[in-house]
Structure formats: structure tokens, C-alpha cells
Amino acid sequence: MTPIHYGEKEMRRKNPETTWGLRSWLTLYWLVSGYGERWVRPLMCAGVLLVASTFCFLRWGLLRHKDTGPLLDWTHVWEAGLYSLKVMTLLKPSNLEPAAFWGDVVTTAQSVLGPVLIGLFALALRQRLRR
């Protein structure tokens, strides 16, 4: 059984009179978390964000504060993954920093999207446990 608000949002999203911007946000909300009802979707999106960011950091490099060479080889996957997890959960990574402009872009995007996805997961889990 789907909640009432799910149907309301679905009707608003499919209404031809709904503005393009609102329809886009509703579609994104539906895709990522099923209007706050599906807990697996935001968890999977957060996992994809974590893995993709880790590989982006490996691709563009991370610098240690004491060394000058970037970590470009694939033997540092766990270190880059831990850095990515810390960025995503808004913990301050202390020993590494992005080596290139695109690393800064990935860090910023992950700092914004990570907490949003974790919040959508918590909201959906709360909805699931309330029933």
C-alpha cells in the first residue's frame, strides 16, 4: 500500500500544467528515494557516489601534506576510499587533499550530495519504521 502523499506527488509530477523546474525536482526526488518511501535507492546512490568519487580521486590524484607526489597508482584505493568517505560524511580529512581542480570539484559535489543522500535514506527509514 502506497501512502497518500506518494500519489499526490506522482499526480503533480505527471500534470502537464506543472512547471518544468518543479517537474524536474519531483522526478529527481522520485528516482532517488521514491518520494521518501524507498530506503534502498538513496543507499545505493550514496554507494555509487562513494565509489565514483574514489575513482575520480585516484584518477586526478590526491596529495599527502608531507609529500609532493600525487597518489596516481591503484595501490592506494583504500586510502582514497577512506578520504572519499570522510568527505561524504563531512568529516575533515586531515592527511590528504585533491591535487587538481577536478578533485576540488568532486570534493565539493560529494560534500553537498553525500549528506543529502544520507538524509533521504534516514527519512525513508523513518517512514518505514513508523508503519
N, CA and C atoms as an extended XYZ file, in Angstrom:
393
Properties=species:S:1:pos:R:3:atomname:S:1:resname:S:1:resid:I:1 pbc="F F F"
N         0.837       -1.184        0.000 N   MET     1
C         0.000        0.000        0.000 CA  MET     1
C         0.882        1.247        0.000 C   MET     1
N         0.653        2.123       -0.949 N   THR     2
C         1.445        3.348       -1.018 CA  THR     2
C         0.737        4.460       -0.256 C   THR     2
N         1.511        5.322        0.408 N   PRO     3
C         0.914        6.422        1.159 CA  PRO     3
C         0.232        7.433        0.236 C   PRO     3
N        -0.622        8.258        0.831 N   ILE     4
C        -1.384        9.252        0.070 CA  ILE     4
C        -0.458       10.274       -0.585 C   ILE     4
N         0.556       10.727        0.149 N   HIS     5
C         1.430       11.763       -0.411 CA  HIS     5
C         2.186       11.271       -1.637 C   HIS     5
N         2.421        9.965       -1.730 N   TYR     6
C         3.099        9.403       -2.896 CA  TYR     6
C         2.250        9.633       -4.143 C   TYR     6
N         0.969        9.333       -4.038 N   GLY     7
C         0.059        9.539       -5.168 CA  GLY     7
C        -0.098       11.002       -5.527 C   GLY     7
N        -0.136       11.869       -4.507 N   GLU     8
C        -0.254       13.307       -4.768 CA  GLU     8
C         0.954       13.838       -5.525 C   GLU     8
N         2.129       13.448       -5.091 N   LYS     9
C         3.343       13.900       -5.776 CA  LYS     9
C         3.427       13.331       -7.184 C   LYS     9
N         2.999       12.098       -7.335 N   GLU    10
C         3.016       11.470       -8.658 CA  GLU    10
C         2.063       12.196       -9.605 C   GLU    10
N         0.889       12.553       -9.116 N   MET    11
C        -0.078       13.289       -9.942 CA  MET    11
C         0.467       14.669      -10.303 C   MET    11
N         1.102       15.342       -9.340 N   ARG    12
C         1.673       16.654       -9.615 CA  ARG    12
C         2.803       16.554      -10.629 C   ARG    12
N         3.615       15.502      -10.528 N   ARG    13
C         4.734       15.318      -11.460 CA  ARG    13
C         4.234       15.068      -12.879 C   ARG    13
N         3.136       14.330      -13.020 N   LYS    14
C         2.614       13.990      -14.343 CA  LYS    14
C         1.627       15.017      -14.894 C   LYS    14
N         1.277       16.020      -14.097 N   ASN    15
C         0.344       17.060      -14.537 CA  ASN    15
C         1.018       17.937      -15.601 C   ASN    15
N         0.391       18.131      -16.771 N   PRO    16
C         1.009       18.957      -17.813 CA  PRO    16
C         1.119       20.435      -17.420 C   PRO    16
N         0.366       20.879      -16.425 N   GLU    17
C         0.422       22.281      -16.004 CA  GLU    17
C         1.538       22.552      -14.993 C   GLU    17
N         2.173       21.516      -14.508 N   THR    18
C         3.279       21.686      -13.572 CA  THR    18
C         4.466       22.296      -14.304 C   THR    18
N         5.110       23.268      -13.660 N   THR    19
C         6.251       23.934      -14.298 CA  THR    19
C         7.391       22.947      -14.522 C   THR    19
N         8.234       23.269      -15.465 N   TRP    20
C         9.352       22.404      -15.834 CA  TRP    20
C        10.295       22.194      -14.648 C   TRP    20
N        10.577       23.260      -13.896 N   GLY    21
C        11.511       23.155      -12.775 CA  GLY    21
C        10.989       22.239      -11.677 C   GLY    21
N         9.724       22.415      -11.305 N   LEU    22
C         9.133       21.566      -10.272 CA  LEU    22
C         9.043       20.120      -10.741 C   LEU    22
N         8.698       19.922      -11.979 N   ARG    23
C         8.622       18.563      -12.528 CA  ARG    23
C        10.001       17.897      -12.485 C   ARG    23
N        11.044       18.656      -12.780 N   SER    24
C        12.406       18.098      -12.734 CA  SER    24
C        12.780       17.676      -11.315 C   SER    24
N        12.489       18.545      -10.332 N   TRP    25
C        12.802       18.212       -8.945 CA  TRP    25
C        11.994       17.020       -8.459 C   TRP    25
N        10.720       16.973       -8.809 N   LEU    26
C         9.894       15.837       -8.406 CA  LEU    26
C        10.377       14.536       -9.046 C   LEU    26
N        10.795       14.601      -10.297 N   THR    27
C        11.322       13.408      -10.969 CA  THR    27
C        12.610       12.936      -10.296 C   THR    27
N        13.483       13.867       -9.972 N   LEU    28
C        14.724       13.513       -9.282 CA  LEU    28
C        14.430       12.920       -7.905 C   LEU    28
N        13.490       13.511       -7.166 N   TYR    29
C        13.090       13.015       -5.853 CA  TYR    29
C        12.497       11.616       -5.969 C   TYR    29
N        11.709       11.385       -7.011 N   TRP    30
C        11.122       10.067       -7.248 CA  TRP    30
C        12.208        9.037       -7.594 C   TRP    30
N        13.149        9.422       -8.459 N   LEU    31
C        14.203        8.495       -8.859 CA  LEU    31
C        15.114        8.114       -7.697 C   LEU    31
N        15.502        9.112       -6.900 N   VAL    32
C        16.499        8.871       -5.860 CA  VAL    32
C        15.906        8.191       -4.634 C   VAL    32
N        14.671        8.547       -4.245 N   SER    33
C        14.173        7.971       -2.994 CA  SER    33
C        12.707        7.560       -3.016 C   SER    33
N        12.074        7.568       -4.171 N   GLY    34
C        10.665        7.182       -4.217 CA  GLY    34
C         9.816        8.070       -3.331 C   GLY    34
N        10.035        9.382       -3.423 N   TYR    35
C         9.343       10.386       -2.604 CA  TYR    35
C         9.520       10.127       -1.112 C   TYR    35
N        10.700        9.684       -0.713 N   GLY    36
C        10.997        9.462        0.694 CA  GLY    36
C        10.463        8.147        1.231 C   GLY    36
N        10.051        7.235        0.371 N   GLU    37
C         9.469        5.956        0.804 CA  GLU    37
C        10.394        4.766        0.573 C   GLU    37
N        11.329        4.861       -0.319 N   ARG    38
C        12.204        3.730       -0.651 CA  ARG    38
C        13.575        3.962       -0.017 C   ARG    38
N        13.996        3.093        0.891 N   TRP    39
C        15.245        3.316        1.606 CA  TRP    39
C        16.453        2.753        0.872 C   TRP    39
N        16.249        1.810       -0.035 N   VAL    40
C        17.382        1.197       -0.734 CA  VAL    40
C        17.954        2.149       -1.786 C   VAL    40
N        17.090        2.899       -2.465 N   ARG    41
C        17.562        3.786       -3.545 CA  ARG    41
C        18.581        4.817       -3.067 C   ARG    41
N        18.316        5.595       -1.994 N   PRO    42
C        19.341        6.563       -1.582 CA  PRO    42
C        20.616        5.898       -1.077 C   PRO    42
N        20.469        4.716       -0.481 N   LEU    43
C        21.647        3.987       -0.023 CA  LEU    43
C        22.502        3.553       -1.212 C   LEU    43
N        21.852        3.067       -2.271 N   MET    44
C        22.584        2.678       -3.475 CA  MET    44
C        23.217        3.897       -4.149 C   MET    44
N        22.493        5.000       -4.212 N   CYS    45
C        23.048        6.228       -4.807 CA  CYS    45
C        24.254        6.716       -4.017 C   CYS    45
N        24.179        6.632       -2.687 N   ALA    46
C        25.321        7.034       -1.855 CA  ALA    46
C        26.513        6.120       -2.106 C   ALA    46
N        26.270        4.827       -2.270 N   GLY    47
C        27.353        3.896       -2.575 CA  GLY    47
C        27.990        4.177       -3.927 C   GLY    47
N        27.153        4.464       -4.923 N   VAL    48
C        27.674        4.802       -6.255 CA  VAL    48
C        28.485        6.095       -6.184 C   VAL    48
N        27.996        7.079       -5.439 N   LEU    49
C        28.725        8.339       -5.270 CA  LEU    49
C        30.075        8.093       -4.602 C   LEU    49
N        30.097        7.245       -3.591 N   LEU    50
C        31.338        6.943       -2.877 CA  LEU    50
C        32.356        6.272       -3.798 C   LEU    50
N        31.924        5.263       -4.539 N   VAL    51
C        32.836        4.533       -5.428 CA  VAL    51
C        33.306        5.426       -6.579 C   VAL    51
N        32.371        6.163       -7.192 N   ALA    52
C        32.742        7.044       -8.309 CA  ALA    52
C        33.715        8.124       -7.850 C   ALA    52
N        33.472        8.700       -6.683 N   SER    53
C        34.376        9.734       -6.171 CA  SER    53
C        35.750        9.169       -5.859 C   SER    53
N        35.781        7.958       -5.322 N   THR    54
C        37.068        7.324       -5.042 CA  THR    54
C        37.885        7.168       -6.314 C   THR    54
N        37.246        6.682       -7.374 N   PHE    55
C        37.977        6.512       -8.632 CA  PHE    55
C        38.347        7.860       -9.256 C   PHE    55
N        37.510        8.872       -9.079 N   CYS    56
C        37.868       10.215       -9.567 CA  CYS    56
C        39.087       10.748       -8.818 C   CYS    56
N        39.125       10.522       -7.491 N   PHE    57
C        40.288       10.974       -6.728 CA  PHE    57
C        41.547       10.231       -7.153 C   PHE    57
N        41.421        8.944       -7.452 N   LEU    58
C        42.575        8.201       -7.938 CA  LEU    58
C        42.999        8.670       -9.321 C   LEU    58
N        42.044        9.035      -10.133 N   ARG    59
C        42.342        9.487      -11.500 CA  ARG    59
C        43.068       10.830      -11.494 C   ARG    59
N        42.562       11.777      -10.689 N   TRP    60
C        43.146       13.120      -10.693 CA  TRP    60
C        44.164       13.328       -9.592 C   TRP    60
N        44.266       12.393       -8.687 N   GLY    61
C        45.323       12.428       -7.691 CA  GLY    61
C        44.942       13.100       -6.384 C   GLY    61
N        45.539       12.567       -5.341 N   LEU    62
C        45.449       13.143       -4.011 CA  LEU    62
C        46.868       13.414       -3.541 C   LEU    62
N        47.073       14.509       -2.875 N   LEU    63
C        48.394       14.851       -2.359 CA  LEU    63
C        48.428       14.625       -0.855 C   LEU    63
N        49.522       14.043       -0.398 N   ARG    64
C        49.757       13.986        1.044 CA  ARG    64
C        50.297       15.347        1.462 C   ARG    64
N        50.036       15.724        2.662 N   HIS    65
C        50.527       17.022        3.120 CA  HIS    65
C        52.049       17.061        3.232 C   HIS    65
N        52.688       15.939        3.532 N   LYS    66
C        54.144       15.929        3.701 CA  LYS    66
C        54.881       15.643        2.397 C   LYS    66
N        54.240       14.942        1.467 N   ASP    67
C        54.886       14.602        0.197 CA  ASP    67
C        54.398       15.542       -0.898 C   ASP    67
N        55.098       15.537       -1.999 N   THR    68
C        54.680       16.368       -3.127 CA  THR    68
C        54.102       15.551       -4.268 C   THR    68
N        54.278       14.245       -4.239 N   GLY    69
C        53.804       13.410       -5.342 CA  GLY    69
C        52.353       12.996       -5.166 C   GLY    69
N        51.574       13.051       -6.260 N   PRO    70
C        50.182       12.605       -6.165 CA  PRO    70
C        50.077       11.086       -6.115 C   PRO    70
N        49.011       10.611       -5.522 N   LEU    71
C        48.752        9.178       -5.462 CA  LEU    71
C        48.029        8.763       -6.734 C   LEU    71
N        48.757        8.435       -7.761 N   LEU    72
C        48.125        8.093       -9.024 CA  LEU    72
C        48.040        6.597       -9.273 C   LEU    72
N        48.753        5.795       -8.484 N   ASP    73
C        48.675        4.358       -8.723 CA  ASP    73
C        47.491        3.761       -7.961 C   ASP    73
N        47.099        2.581       -8.388 N   TRP    74
C        45.874        1.971       -7.878 CA  TRP    74
C        46.109        1.172       -6.603 C   TRP    74
N        47.312        1.266       -6.027 N   THR    75
C        47.574        0.570       -4.765 CA  THR    75
C        47.024        1.342       -3.572 C   THR    75
N        46.583        2.550       -3.786 N   HIS    76
C        46.069        3.389       -2.699 CA  HIS    76
C        44.548        3.500       -2.729 C   HIS    76
N        43.878        2.478       -3.205 N   VAL    77
C        42.419        2.521       -3.322 CA  VAL    77
C        41.770        2.699       -1.955 C   VAL    77
N        42.236        1.964       -0.953 N   TRP    78
C        41.616        2.064        0.371 CA  TRP    78
C        41.825        3.438        0.977 C   TRP    78
N        42.995        4.010        0.769 N   GLU    79
C        43.269        5.354        1.290 CA  GLU    79
C        42.366        6.388        0.615 C   GLU    79
N        42.218        6.274       -0.697 N   ALA    80
C        41.335        7.187       -1.428 CA  ALA    80
C        39.879        6.958       -1.043 C   ALA    80
N        39.491        5.709       -0.818 N   GLY    81
C        38.125        5.404       -0.394 CA  GLY    81
C        37.818        5.973        0.971 C   GLY    81
N        38.764        5.888        1.895 N   LEU    82
C        38.572        6.468        3.223 CA  LEU    82
C        38.475        7.986        3.140 C   LEU    82
N        39.304        8.588        2.301 N   TYR    83
C        39.222       10.036        2.088 CA  TYR    83
C        37.842       10.408        1.533 C   TYR    83
N        37.371        9.637        0.572 N   SER    84
C        36.080        9.894       -0.038 CA  SER    84
C        34.952        9.759        0.986 C   SER    84
N        35.025        8.747        1.835 N   LEU    85
C        34.015        8.562        2.883 CA  LEU    85
C        34.017        9.727        3.866 C   LEU    85
N        35.199       10.195        4.224 N   LYS    86
C        35.288       11.337        5.144 CA  LYS    86
C        34.710       12.600        4.522 C   LYS    86
N        34.964       12.813        3.247 N   VAL    87
C        34.399       13.982        2.566 CA  VAL    87
C        32.882       13.884        2.512 C   VAL    87
N        32.389       12.691        2.200 N   MET    88
C        30.950       12.475        2.045 CA  MET    88
C        30.195       12.661        3.356 C   MET    88
N        30.803       12.319        4.480 N   THR    89
C        30.149       12.436        5.781 CA  THR    89
C        30.535       13.725        6.511 C   THR    89
N        31.156       14.637        5.805 N   LEU    90
C        31.545       15.957        6.310 CA  LEU    90
C        32.556       15.894        7.452 C   LEU    90
N        33.312       14.809        7.531 N   LEU    91
C        34.445       14.754        8.444 CA  LEU    91
C        35.618       15.409        7.729 C   LEU    91
N        36.486       16.050        8.468 N   LYS    92
C        37.587       16.758        7.834 CA  LYS    92
C        38.767       15.806        7.624 C   LYS    92
N        39.028       15.421        6.355 N   PRO    93
C        40.206       14.585        6.099 CA  PRO    93
C        41.470       15.399        6.347 C   PRO    93
N        42.364       14.880        7.160 N   SER    94
C        43.500       15.693        7.573 CA  SER    94
C        44.790       15.409        6.814 C   SER    94
N        44.947       14.209        6.274 N   ASN    95
C        46.248       13.878        5.706 CA  ASN    95
C        46.323       13.981        4.189 C   ASN    95
N        45.202       14.137        3.494 N   LEU    96
C        45.203       14.192        2.038 CA  LEU    96
C        44.422       15.409        1.554 C   LEU    96
N        44.728       15.806        0.327 N   GLU    97
C        43.964       16.877       -0.324 CA  GLU    97
C        43.983       16.643       -1.833 C   GLU    97
N        42.952       17.132       -2.544 N   PRO    98
C        42.923       16.934       -4.001 CA  PRO    98
C        44.096       17.630       -4.671 C   PRO    98
N        44.618       17.005       -5.721 N   ALA    99
C        45.797       17.536       -6.403 CA  ALA    99
C        45.438       18.435       -7.571 C   ALA    99
N        44.216       18.357       -8.075 N   ALA   100
C        43.862       19.100       -9.279 CA  ALA   100
C        42.521       19.798       -9.081 C   ALA   100
N        42.200       20.671      -10.016 N   PHE   101
C        40.934       21.407       -9.985 CA  PHE   101
C        39.744       20.464       -9.953 C   PHE   101
N        39.778       19.408      -10.762 N   TRP   102
C        38.647       18.484      -10.822 CA  TRP   102
C        38.492       17.710       -9.529 C   TRP   102
N        39.569       17.514       -8.809 N   GLY   103
C        39.474       16.901       -7.484 CA  GLY   103
C        38.721       17.789       -6.518 C   GLY   103
N        38.945       19.105       -6.629 N   ASP   104
C        38.188       20.054       -5.804 CA  ASP   104
C        36.711       20.051       -6.180 C   ASP   104
N        36.416       19.918       -7.459 N   VAL   105
C        35.018       19.866       -7.912 CA  VAL   105
C        34.336       18.619       -7.350 C   VAL   105
N        35.024       17.483       -7.411 N   VAL   106
C        34.463       16.235       -6.877 CA  VAL   106
C        34.263       16.347       -5.363 C   VAL   106
N        35.216       16.937       -4.663 N   THR   107
C        35.094       17.126       -3.220 CA  THR   107
C        33.877       17.979       -2.879 C   THR   107
N        33.695       19.063       -3.608 N   THR   108
C        32.556       19.943       -3.356 CA  THR   108
C        31.237       19.232       -3.650 C   THR   108
N        31.156       18.564       -4.781 N   ALA   109
C        29.926       17.854       -5.136 CA  ALA   109
C        29.618       16.757       -4.122 C   ALA   109
N        30.627       16.051       -3.692 N   GLN   110
C        30.416       14.977       -2.730 CA  GLN   110
C        30.037       15.533       -1.360 C   GLN   110
N        30.561       16.694       -0.996 N   SER   111
C        30.205       17.324        0.274 CA  SER   111
C        28.758       17.792        0.297 C   SER   111
N        28.201       18.092       -0.867 N   VAL   112
C        26.801       18.522       -0.955 CA  VAL   112
C        25.874       17.310       -1.104 C   VAL   112
N        26.191       16.425       -2.029 N   LEU   113
C        25.299       15.300       -2.326 CA  LEU   113
C        25.312       14.212       -1.254 C   LEU   113
N        26.449       13.984       -0.624 N   GLY   114
C        26.549       12.929        0.390 CA  GLY   114
C        25.569       13.104        1.533 C   GLY   114
N        25.580       14.256        2.218 N   PRO   115
C        24.615       14.450        3.310 CA  PRO   115
C        23.158       14.440        2.846 C   PRO   115
N        22.889       14.910        1.640 N   VAL   116
C        21.516       14.870        1.120 CA  VAL   116
C        21.064       13.421        0.956 C   VAL   116
N        21.902       12.581        0.376 N   LEU   117
C        21.552       11.171        0.195 CA  LEU   117
C        21.415       10.452        1.537 C   LEU   117
N        22.275       10.764        2.478 N   ILE   118
C        22.179       10.155        3.809 CA  ILE   118
C        20.889       10.615        4.490 C   ILE   118
N        20.524       11.881        4.314 N   GLY   119
C        19.269       12.383        4.867 CA  GLY   119
C        18.057       11.730        4.237 C   GLY   119
N        18.082       11.533        2.928 N   LEU   120
C        16.969       10.847        2.261 CA  LEU   120
C        16.864        9.391        2.720 C   LEU   120
N        17.999        8.754        2.958 N   PHE   121
C        17.986        7.399        3.495 CA  PHE   121
C        17.364        7.380        4.886 C   PHE   121
N        17.755        8.330        5.733 N   ALA   122
C        17.200        8.393        7.091 CA  ALA   122
C        15.702        8.677        7.064 C   ALA   122
N        15.276        9.564        6.180 N   LEU   123
C        13.849        9.874        6.054 CA  LEU   123
C        13.060        8.635        5.634 C   LEU   123
N        13.545        7.917        4.646 N   ALA   124
C        12.847        6.728        4.173 CA  ALA   124
C        12.838        5.631        5.229 C   ALA   124
N        13.925        5.498        5.951 N   LEU   125
C        13.974        4.503        7.017 CA  LEU   125
C        12.995        4.859        8.137 C   LEU   125
N        12.898        6.132        8.449 N   ARG   126
C        11.943        6.599        9.452 CA  ARG   126
C        10.507        6.316        8.998 C   ARG   126
N        10.223        6.586        7.726 N   GLN   127
C         8.899        6.293        7.183 CA  GLN   127
C         8.586        4.800        7.282 C   GLN   127
N         9.581        3.968        6.986 N   ARG   128
C         9.395        2.521        7.010 CA  ARG   128
C         9.133        2.037        8.438 C   ARG   128
N         9.851        2.581        9.412 N   LEU   129
C         9.719        2.138       10.792 CA  LEU   129
C         8.465        2.705       11.470 C   LEU   129
N         7.924        3.771       10.934 N   ARG   130
C         6.722        4.377       11.511 CA  ARG   130
C         5.490        3.517       11.282 C   ARG   130
N         5.477        2.748       10.244 N   ARG   131
C         4.291        1.942        9.926 CA  ARG   131
C         4.174        0.748       10.792 C   ARG   131
